[in-house]
């Protein structure tokens, strides 16, 4: 039996087989209810460009506008859907945020550089998300193609590892993601 992760724009077609009774997508109301009761699993990715020796030479950080119009920096991130592998979730979110021509180079066996636990109340951990309690597996992922930000990202800024680790960039990131970015850089030997 195969598990299908439904397309959010799916509409019934009389010729189609009906969707699973337990689809991977939740309505906004269902998601809000689940967020209030259970921790959710996320993946986060730090897109990087590497040289011929595999050393990180550039780090990609997304620029987004919040609902209040504030500009913030973000990493590629999103939920893991029911029946979806971590590899599939990473690839889906990288393609969603960076475009189909980003060509992420996922390792044969993806292992996170850290696990970040986000809480809706500040002070429990270094990471906060006012919407929910979330557990995020964070990965550094080399990309080799052309990145065209999509969804709610306005642009992808490529910067040196030193620029990405700066206090200025950390100050533009919400929920402790500046610390997560620094941890990513340390995991690839770029934070001195």
Phi and psi in degrees as a GROMACS rama.xvg file:
@    title "Ramachandran Plot"
@    xaxis  label "Phi"
@    yaxis  label "Psi"
@TYPE xy
-97.4883  149.389  UNK-2
-102.343  128.879  UNK-3
-108.531  128.473  UNK-4
-93.3595  108.651  UNK-5
-64.4333  151.24  UNK-6
-75.8477  131.812  UNK-7
-64.2459  -20.0065  UNK-8
-95.2004  10.0919  UNK-9
-63.2673  133.311  UNK-10
-125.682  144.053  UNK-11
-60.5563  141.671  UNK-12
-125.691  129.795  UNK-13
-56.6724  -24.887  UNK-14
-83.8028  -13.2198  UNK-15
-83.1498  154.146  UNK-16
-71.72  139.992  UNK-17
-59.7242  149.331  UNK-18
-65.868  162.122  UNK-19
-56.5433  149.674  UNK-20
-74.0279  -9.50533  UNK-21
-130.31  68.5071  UNK-22
-69.5239  160.435  UNK-23
-76.2068  -9.94556  UNK-24
-100.94  143.454  UNK-25
-116.485  148.17  UNK-26
-69.9125  166.207  UNK-27
-59.032  -38.3566  UNK-28
-67.536  -45.7611  UNK-29
-62.072  -42.4928  UNK-30
-62.3792  -43.9379  UNK-31
-61.3645  -40.1037  UNK-32
-65.4728  -45.2983  UNK-33
-63.6417  -44.061  UNK-34
-58.0621  -30.4596  UNK-35
-80.032  -8.05299  UNK-36
-122.685  -27.9949  UNK-37
-135.398  148.582  UNK-38
-69.4462  142.926  UNK-39
-107.423  148.659  UNK-40
-93.5572  129.005  UNK-41
-124.947  162.881  UNK-42
-121.486  145.821  UNK-43
-129.946  143.99  UNK-44
-132.195  136.588  UNK-45
-102.755  105.561  UNK-46
-73.6121  136.396  UNK-47
-135.423  158.976  UNK-48
-111.749  138.637  UNK-49
-121.826  155.901  UNK-50
-87.3957  -174.783  UNK-51
-61.3075  -21.6616  UNK-52
-93.8914  2.25597  UNK-53
83.0127  10.7405  UNK-54
-83.315  136.873  UNK-55
-69.451  124.987  UNK-56
-113.87  -21.7347  UNK-57
-144.513  149.444  UNK-58
-125.085  132.048  UNK-59
-98.1163  129.757  UNK-60
-129.18  132.279  UNK-61
-82.1902  145.71  UNK-62
-108.871  127.651  UNK-63
-135.141  156.956  UNK-64
-103.706  133.441  UNK-65
-77.0266  173.963  UNK-66
-63.5134  -23.1965  UNK-67
-91.3468  2.54315  UNK-68
90.1936  2.10844  UNK-69
-77.1105  138.761  UNK-70
-88.2243  130.031  UNK-71
-135.009  161  UNK-72
-102.925  143.093  UNK-73
-140.711  165.065  UNK-74
-102.055  165.771  UNK-75
-66.2718  129.441  UNK-76
-158.658  160.176  UNK-77
171.25  168.934  UNK-78
-72.7988  153.22  UNK-79
-91.8152  126.081  UNK-80
-84.7476  156.948  UNK-81
-56.795  128.754  UNK-82
81.6469  4.11288  UNK-83
-102.351  135.921  UNK-84
-76.7084  162.718  UNK-85
-59.8792  -40.5647  UNK-86
-59.0671  -45.9968  UNK-87
-64.0755  -41.7603  UNK-88
-64.2681  -45.2651  UNK-89
-58.8732  -49.2214  UNK-90
-61.265  -44.3529  UNK-91
-60.3684  -45.4235  UNK-92
-72.8454  -35.8458  UNK-93
-63.4886  -43.6354  UNK-94
-67.8447  -39.9279  UNK-95
-62.5591  -44.4821  UNK-96
-86.3598  -31.0695  UNK-97
-107.611  -11.1821  UNK-98
98.3356  160.913  UNK-99
-71.3842  -13.7733  UNK-100
-100.101  13.3109  UNK-101
-71.3468  -29.9478  UNK-102
51.4484  66.5805  UNK-103
-65.9113  145.066  UNK-104
-107.684  83.3056  UNK-105
-75.3625  135.728  UNK-106
-68.2651  161.663  UNK-107
-56.1777  -42.1967  UNK-108
-125.473  91.6468  UNK-109
-65.5885  125.033  UNK-110
-122.33  131.705  UNK-111
-70.8732  150.861  UNK-112
-80.1608  -20.0675  UNK-113
-164.064  167.769  UNK-114
-117.453  123.872  UNK-115
-108.226  131.728  UNK-116
-111.41  115.235  UNK-117
-95.9174  135.232  UNK-118
-122.447  151.361  UNK-119
-74.6662  -16.6105  UNK-120
-108.162  129.048  UNK-121
-63.8194  151.899  UNK-122
96.4247  -14.5017  UNK-123
-75.3699  -39.9484  UNK-124
-144.358  -178.283  UNK-125
-74.2994  -7.63776  UNK-126
-118.57  135.478  UNK-127
-130.458  148.453  UNK-128
-148.317  107.306  UNK-129
-61.3339  -17.3866  UNK-130
-80.9028  -25.5271  UNK-131
-170.127  170.504  UNK-132
-97.1206  120.793  UNK-133
-134.602  145.511  UNK-134
-112.655  125.325  UNK-135
-121.195  128.353  UNK-136
-91.6466  123.023  UNK-137
-108.973  134.55  UNK-138
-128.639  148.029  UNK-139
-99.4205  124.657  UNK-140
-128.571  115.901  UNK-141
-66.8275  139.819  UNK-142
-123.038  143.555  UNK-143
-117.197  -10.439  UNK-144
-100.303  -163.821  UNK-145
-87.2657  127.304  UNK-146
-101.781  122.66  UNK-147
-122.514  101  UNK-148
-55.5569  142.543  UNK-149
-131.67  -173.186  UNK-150
58.8998  -126.558  UNK-151
-96.1588  7.20387  UNK-152
-81.6184  133.566  UNK-153
-86.226  -36.3091  UNK-154
-161.33  161.774  UNK-155
-112.663  121.352  UNK-156
-101.652  122.915  UNK-157
-91.7989  129.934  UNK-158
-138.413  162.782  UNK-159
-69.4408  159.345  UNK-160
-56.3037  -36.7787  UNK-161
-64.0849  -43.5633  UNK-162
-63.9653  -43.4391  UNK-163
-62.822  -30.8841  UNK-164
-85.3338  -0.589861  UNK-165
-69.7744  156.42  UNK-166
-62.4252  -34.0345  UNK-167
-63.0475  -44.1888  UNK-168
-68.6699  -42.2012  UNK-169
-59.0479  -38.3452  UNK-170
-65.9145  -24.686  UNK-171
-86.8773  -3.66484  UNK-172
-103.479  139.371  UNK-173
-92.2981  158.246  UNK-174
65.8306  17.0237  UNK-175
90.4738  8.49876  UNK-176
-68.0493  -18.8492  UNK-177
-63.0757  -41.7749  UNK-178
-66.1903  -37.2883  UNK-179
-64.7144  -41.0717  UNK-180
-63.6371  -41.1752  UNK-181
-64.5272  -38.3878  UNK-182
-63.2811  -39.4709  UNK-183
-61.2605  -45.0814  UNK-184
-64.9265  -38.1454  UNK-185
-64.9234  -35.8849  UNK-186
-67.9387  -21.0179  UNK-187
-109.286  17.9021  UNK-188
72.2541  25.1898  UNK-189
-108.005  2.92518  UNK-190
-112.506  116.044  UNK-191
